[in-house]
Amino acid sequence: MKKVIETDIAIVGSGTAGATLAKELSKKGRKVVLLEKGKRETRLGGMDDALRFYENHGFRKSREGIPLYGTSMVGGTSVVASGNAVRCLQKEFLDLGIDLENQFIEAEKELNARPLPDRCISPGAKKILEAAQALGLEPKRIPKFIDPEKCVACGNCVLGCKYGAKWSAVDYVDEAVKNGALLLTQAKAIRVLVSNRKTRGIEAIGPEGLMEIISDIVIIAAGGIQAPIILQKSGISNAGKKMFCDSFMTTYGVTKNINQTKGVNAPGYILRPDKFITFPFVDPPVQFLLYNSWEALFGGLPRERTLGMMTKIADESIGQVDIDGKITKTISPKDKEKLNEGIALVKEIFIKAGAEPKSIFTIKQIRGPHPGGTAAVGEVVNNNLETEIKNLFVCDNSVLPKAPGLPPILTIIALSKWLAKKIIN
Ligand SMILES: Cc1cc2nc3c(=O)[nH]c(=O)nc-3n(C[C@H](O)[C@H](O)[C@H](O)COP(=O)(O)OP(=O)(O)OC[C@H]3O[C@@H](n4cnc5c(N)ncnc54)[C@H](O)[C@@H]3O)c2cc1C
């Protein structure tokens, strides 16, 4: 027999958006069920751990071979974030009638977002930022949601923080549960139950089989790839027709003795609006080996004295997520041009920082860390974040109107707070 649970609000996904919504709505006394297809992971910080909870073990790819990152776990992709807390798309949302100013202020306070002290920054990253300064590029420090008192500068933020130094949405999930929300883990939403173009709840599958969560309101917060699949299965056929991913490439250069592995990733950045952002970044060991292939495998590239930078762009929304989960993602010539412009600047910085010019190279693999825009506001949802089905809302990376080209967590938290307030009122 199907298990049936009744609630006021069903939320799908316990990542950045879902956790924020669950916290805010439960705080105001709403009965919330939070469905999460992944587990609550307690072991973090190692490559074996990351391979367990990254979607497809880190190998979720488009047909064209672009890896599209995200995790399946309580807290979602926030758990593997680098801790960057910056505002993005505020004006774009305002133009759509969504004023996030107050919610940004609240989120920044809750996450205690601020730049980190020098002791959390590796000698390599410092050298890069100094070189950029000397070249007149005006690098800035990035506000982080990392507690410097607990940070040991291990450099493994993207594998999950085992020292509890970094905020993640798990903190919000815990608050929601304390407020009375019911968290169901390993519970995968399949489709929205609809009658007369109105939401009736969610059909999901859990460890004990099929279940129905009966609720007046459903919020899909399953992330940029999963959300459009659920929406299509629920009859919203225009979901998943566009997709961005904030494409990035990494560039490396070998030095005599400068180590960049022991410190947080991206402590500072150089931004060229509408073009690219670039910042110090070294891939975690296995990816470093994987993407640097022959040179790294045979010891040609010493990770401990190699400088690394990531160049990231706001790519065009040329991509698609099909109902069966197949993904198409291409990079336009304009996108490639922007990446190349950033990479050319990185080369100058590396040479100034002391890297051997001949050693500098860029990994050919283009990767996508922020897949989204698959249920964009103004296209798939209206400016209440509601779909054509009454009381079916979407709130996560998928509703972003365009690629941010910047870390989106703070914006997603602000947007989720905004929606929670709307629903409560
Ligand atoms: C390595 C890495 C580093 C990053 N660093 C930063 C950073 O420093 N700062 C920043 O701002 N951004 C960063 N990002 C991006 C950021 O983490 C994501 O954009 C953001 O967390 C997305 O939030 P979301 O709510 O849309 O989805 P997610 O946080 O991915 O949450 C979606 C959740 O839904 C669950 N789910 C999916 N389908 C179902 C289903 N059918 N049923 C039930 N549950 C389901 C998933 O398991 C997941 O838990 C980083 C991303 C990566 C990959």
The ligand as an SDF file (V2000), in Angstrom:
LIG
                    3D

 53 58  0  0  0  0  0  0  0  0999 V2000
   32.2930   22.5320   -6.7090 C   0  0  0  0  0  0  0  0  0  0  0  0
   31.3150   23.6460   -6.5880 C   0  0  0  0  0  0  0  0  0  0  0  0
   31.6390   24.7710   -5.8560 C   0  0  0  0  0  0  0  0  0  0  0  0
   30.7260   25.8060   -5.7250 C   0  0  0  0  0  0  0  0  0  0  0  0
   31.0550   26.8910   -4.9750 N   0  0  0  0  0  0  0  0  0  0  0  0
   30.1730   27.8900   -4.8170 C   0  0  0  0  0  0  0  0  0  0  0  0
   30.4710   28.9940   -3.9740 C   0  0  0  0  0  0  0  0  0  0  0  0
   31.5430   29.0890   -3.3860 O   0  0  0  0  0  0  0  0  0  0  0  0
   29.5320   29.9670   -3.8380 N   0  0  0  0  0  0  0  0  0  0  0  0
   28.3350   29.9300   -4.5090 C   0  0  0  0  0  0  0  0  0  0  0  0
   27.5550   30.8640   -4.3770 O   0  0  0  0  0  0  0  0  0  0  0  0
   28.0290   28.8820   -5.3140 N   0  0  0  0  0  0  0  0  0  0  0  0
   28.8940   27.8490   -5.4560 C   0  0  0  0  0  0  0  0  0  0  0  0
   28.5710   26.7750   -6.2250 N   0  0  0  0  0  0  0  0  0  0  0  0
   27.2240   26.7020   -6.8270 C   0  0  0  0  0  0  0  0  0  0  0  0
   26.1490   26.3690   -5.7890 C   0  0  0  0  0  0  0  0  0  0  0  0
   26.5870   25.3620   -4.9110 O   0  0  0  0  0  0  0  0  0  0  0  0
   24.8530   25.9350   -6.4610 C   0  0  0  0  0  0  0  0  0  0  0  0
   24.5680   26.8080   -7.5240 O   0  0  0  0  0  0  0  0  0  0  0  0
   23.6750   25.9550   -5.4860 C   0  0  0  0  0  0  0  0  0  0  0  0
   23.9590   25.1990   -4.3400 O   0  0  0  0  0  0  0  0  0  0  0  0
   22.4490   25.4160   -6.1700 C   0  0  0  0  0  0  0  0  0  0  0  0
   21.3820   25.4170   -5.2650 O   0  0  0  0  0  0  0  0  0  0  0  0
   20.0310   24.6880   -5.6410 P   0  0  0  0  0  0  0  0  0  0  0  0
   19.1190   24.8300   -4.4770 O   0  0  0  0  0  0  0  0  0  0  0  0
   19.5950   25.1440   -6.9710 O   0  0  0  0  0  0  0  0  0  0  0  0
   20.4270   23.1430   -5.8510 O   0  0  0  0  0  0  0  0  0  0  0  0
   21.2020   22.1270   -4.9280 P   0  0  0  0  0  0  0  0  0  0  0  0
   21.8870   22.7990   -3.8180 O   0  0  0  0  0  0  0  0  0  0  0  0
   22.0010   21.2740   -5.8380 O   0  0  0  0  0  0  0  0  0  0  0  0
   20.0350   21.2530   -4.2900 O   0  0  0  0  0  0  0  0  0  0  0  0
   19.1930   20.3990   -5.0220 C   0  0  0  0  0  0  0  0  0  0  0  0
   18.8110   19.2450   -4.1040 C   0  0  0  0  0  0  0  0  0  0  0  0
   17.6930   18.5600   -4.6500 O   0  0  0  0  0  0  0  0  0  0  0  0
   17.8660   17.1650   -4.4880 C   0  0  0  0  0  0  0  0  0  0  0  0
   17.0310   16.5120   -5.5000 N   0  0  0  0  0  0  0  0  0  0  0  0
   17.2050   16.5350   -6.8420 C   0  0  0  0  0  0  0  0  0  0  0  0
   16.2250   15.8420   -7.4530 N   0  0  0  0  0  0  0  0  0  0  0  0
   15.4040   15.3910   -6.4730 C   0  0  0  0  0  0  0  0  0  0  0  0
   14.2150   14.5980   -6.4790 C   0  0  0  0  0  0  0  0  0  0  0  0
   13.6640   14.1540   -7.6370 N   0  0  0  0  0  0  0  0  0  0  0  0
   13.6280   14.2950   -5.2940 N   0  0  0  0  0  0  0  0  0  0  0  0
   14.1850   14.7380   -4.1100 C   0  0  0  0  0  0  0  0  0  0  0  0
   15.3140   15.4740   -4.0630 N   0  0  0  0  0  0  0  0  0  0  0  0
   15.9140   15.8090   -5.2200 C   0  0  0  0  0  0  0  0  0  0  0  0
   19.3730   16.9780   -4.6940 C   0  0  0  0  0  0  0  0  0  0  0  0
   19.7990   15.7620   -4.1560 O   0  0  0  0  0  0  0  0  0  0  0  0
   19.9280   18.2010   -3.9570 C   0  0  0  0  0  0  0  0  0  0  0  0
   20.1320   17.9320   -2.5990 O   0  0  0  0  0  0  0  0  0  0  0  0
   29.4670   25.7260   -6.3700 C   0  0  0  0  0  0  0  0  0  0  0  0
   29.1360   24.6020   -7.1170 C   0  0  0  0  0  0  0  0  0  0  0  0
   30.0460   23.5580   -7.2330 C   0  0  0  0  0  0  0  0  0  0  0  0
   29.6660   22.3560   -8.0260 C   0  0  0  0  0  0  0  0  0  0  0  0
  1  2  1  0
  2  3  1  0
  2 52  2  0
  3  4  2  0
  4  5  1  0
  4 50  1  0
  5  6  2  0
  6  7  1  0
  6 13  1  0
  7  8  2  0
  7  9  1  0
  9 10  1  0
 10 11  2  0
 10 12  1  0
 12 13  2  0
 13 14  1  0
 14 15  1  0
 14 50  1  0
 15 16  1  0
 16 17  1  0
 16 18  1  0
 18 19  1  0
 18 20  1  0
 20 21  1  0
 20 22  1  0
 22 23  1  0
 23 24  1  0
 24 25  2  0
 24 26  1  0
 24 27  1  0
 27 28  1  0
 28 29  2  0
 28 30  1  0
 28 31  1  0
 31 32  1  0
 32 33  1  0
 33 34  1  0
 33 48  1  0
 34 35  1  0
 35 36  1  0
 35 46  1  0
 36 37  1  0
 36 45  1  0
 37 38  2  0
 38 39  1  0
 39 40  1  0
 39 45  2  0
 40 41  1  0
 40 42  2  0
 42 43  1  0
 43 44  2  0
 44 45  1  0
 46 47  1  0
 46 48  1  0
 48 49  1  0
 50 51  2  0
 51 52  1  0
 52 53  1  0
M  END
$$$$
